[in-house]
Amino acid sequence: MGAVDKARNKAEELSGKAKEKFGEATDDKDMQQEGKADQTKSNLKDAGEKVKDAFRD
């Protein structure tokens, strides 16, 4: 997995966490769910990249 992909996935995960926390602070359930979805998407991308790396080695 390239460093750029790792950085993008991490940025997306952190953005999702921020959205989730902001949603909690403002009692915005939609924002919380969007943040959780962003985190899940990032984690799935990261897992896919790890599988690719395993087959390259």
C-alpha positions in Angstrom: 0.0 0.0 0.0 1.4 3.3 -0.9 2.0 6.0 1.6 -0.4 8.3 -0.2 -3.2 5.8 0.1 -2.4 5.3 3.8 -2.5 9.0 4.4 -5.8 9.4 2.6 -7.4 6.6 4.5 -6.2 8.0 7.8 -7.4 11.5 6.9 -10.8 10.1 6.0 -10.9 8.2 9.3 -10.0 11.3 11.3 -12.5 13.4 9.4 -15.2 10.8 10.2 -14.3 10.9 13.9 -14.5 14.7 13.9 -17.9 14.6 12.2 -19.1 12.0 14.7 -17.9 14.1 17.7 -19.3 17.3 16.2 -22.7 15.5 15.7 -22.6 14.4 19.3 -21.8 17.9 20.5 -24.6 19.5 18.5 -27.1 16.6 18.9 -27.1 16.1 15.1 -27.8 12.4 14.6 -27.3 12.7 10.8 -23.8 14.1 11.3 -23.0 11.3 13.8 -24.1 8.7 11.3 -22.2 10.3 8.5 -19.0 10.3 10.6 -19.4 6.7 11.5 -20.0 5.8 7.8 -16.8 7.7 6.8 -14.8 5.8 9.4 -16.2 2.5 8.3 -15.5 3.3 4.6 -11.9 4.2 5.5 -11.4 1.0 7.5 -12.7 -1.1 4.6 -10.3 0.6 2.2 -7.4 0.1 4.6 -8.3 -3.6 4.9 -8.5 -4.0 1.2 -5.1 -2.4 0.8 -3.6 -4.7 3.4 -4.9 -7.7 1.5 -3.3 -6.4 -1.7 0.0 -6.0 0.2 -0.2 -9.5 1.5 -0.4 -10.9 -2.0 2.4 -8.8 -3.2 4.8 -10.2 -0.6 
